[in-house]
Amino acid sequence: MSIPLLSPIKHPWITSFTQNKEQIKELLSQYNSPINIHNMVPFEENFKDFSSIFNKYSLDHKIYFARKANKCVAFVKEAKKLNFGVDTASYKELLECITVGLPADHITLTAAVKAEKLIRLALEHNVPVVIDNLDECELVQHIAEEMKRSVKVGIRLGGFLYNGKYLYSRFGFSPKNVVNLITDYLGEGNKFFRLRFAGFHFHLNGYSPTQRAEALLQTIACVDQLKDRSITTRFIDMGGGFLINYLENESQWENFHHELKKAVLGESEPITFRNDSLGMHLIDGKLHGEPKVYPYFNKKPRALFLDEILSYKNSEGIPIHSLIKDRNIEVRIEPGRSLLDQTGITVARVAFRKRDMEDTLLIGLEMNRTQLFSSSMDFLLDPIVIHQRIDADAEPVTAYLVGAYCLEQEIILKRKLAFKQMPQIGDMICFVNTAGYMMHFYESEAHLFELAKNLVAEEDRGAFKVVPDEDY
Ligand SMILES: *Cc1c(COP(=O)(O)O)cnc(C)c1O
């Protein structure tokens, strides 16, 4: 039986790096399996891709890399080198940016929970703070008074109106009453006189450009109301959530959905572990909903996504980029995943092969599920299989990849995969494009397994020099 393929887009560095079997094998024996390998070339390309759109509209802009999407300090160092910013969400993330030497105006602090120690660090270094609620205003005011400083703040907005309904968010102040909050509470002569309003911030869930555009229009309305009361807004930060396109081929993507539905309905052989529906519901023989997965294939990633937002028009037909430019506002974004597109791979060693009680082939990897884990139902990309020896006469096999945590559900990918030949012990499986969230966000140390080693590979005349992240 043939199973649907999902071929990932591979940056040239990934193609050349994975050709060097011996080097990868050595790295695995040096650092243990699995390893995460990063390369900085696509990081710069992705950054330039975003800036090109802002430059097209001659917009003042700043790009802050959302640090939480990957743990490597190498990206912070690279951001400094390329002169862009970093969005931080914890004490350690902030401290690291300061230690690396990013200037204060290239750092923003959006942490969902801000402990006193974190605020003190931000204030000490003049890092602007994005405020989410009144308790935070109190705390920041209190610490600022103590330190005899004032602090630039961004005000987080949430709960925008979209198609006649409010988009739920647990974050931020409502655009309906934020103007009064700012005029009545912030700045000179008010309760929170140490807080200097500098701009607005929001970050929306999901991947809708039109929701972001509508949110921008409502934010601009707030800017105008503030202007009437002589308060200047210097920036609007629209957060992250810019799509990546992971897949080469739209027809593979559609075919996968088609085949998955057939399989779940029992009309063909399963293509997922134990016929997992990836979040669809089978009720009385009918399938409901769509697989709850990231749109791995999409036609408007990154720059195109940003362009769609900025060229969206208000009810008078004026595009957002003009509205922003006319008001002399700096527009900011905080992309995480999309800046990391193509910057990382994860490689694990094959430890065993077995047939389960249903005669399904399982390939055991020296890694666990949290080392390749997303909030989406599955990571829908075919890995690169690095066989130590190619056997031209071998029969192809299909199998599932399983990991080291002792749970029945410890399946690395839920999809059934096709192999040109039976994987041997010591063969290597390379997961492509894992730097954004996949490798780090959920990684845990259950069973006292060590965390995967993070490495940075730099290409020099066709060869790769590989160093630990901390030495980059
Ligand atoms: C997570 C987050 C981001 C980054 O989101 P991506 O989807 O990785 O681009 C940016 N800003 C805030 C406030 C976030 O919470």
The ligand as an SDF file (V2000), in Angstrom:
LIG
                    3D

 15 15  0  0  0  0  0  0  0  0999 V2000
    4.1400   33.7570   21.4570 C   0  0  0  0  0  0  0  0  0  0  0  0
    4.1750   35.2170   21.2730 C   0  0  0  0  0  0  0  0  0  0  0  0
    4.7670   35.7580   20.1320 C   0  0  0  0  0  0  0  0  0  0  0  0
    5.3250   34.9130   18.9980 C   0  0  0  0  0  0  0  0  0  0  0  0
    4.3540   34.1960   18.3100 O   0  0  0  0  0  0  0  0  0  0  0  0
    4.7440   33.3430   17.0070 P   0  0  0  0  0  0  0  0  0  0  0  0
    3.4970   32.6100   16.6690 O   0  0  0  0  0  0  0  0  0  0  0  0
    5.8530   32.4400   17.3540 O   0  0  0  0  0  0  0  0  0  0  0  0
    5.1450   34.3200   15.9480 O   0  0  0  0  0  0  0  0  0  0  0  0
    4.8510   37.1330   20.0430 C   0  0  0  0  0  0  0  0  0  0  0  0
    4.3620   37.9470   21.0180 N   0  0  0  0  0  0  0  0  0  0  0  0
    3.7660   37.4590   22.1250 C   0  0  0  0  0  0  0  0  0  0  0  0
    3.2530   38.3940   23.1520 C   0  0  0  0  0  0  0  0  0  0  0  0
    3.6550   36.0840   22.2800 C   0  0  0  0  0  0  0  0  0  0  0  0
    3.0480   35.5940   23.3820 O   0  0  0  0  0  0  0  0  0  0  0  0
  1  2  1  0
  2  3  1  0
  2 14  2  0
  3  4  1  0
  3 10  2  0
  4  5  1  0
  5  6  1  0
  6  7  2  0
  6  8  1  0
  6  9  1  0
 10 11  1  0
 11 12  2  0
 12 13  1  0
 12 14  1  0
 14 15  1  0
M  END
$$$$
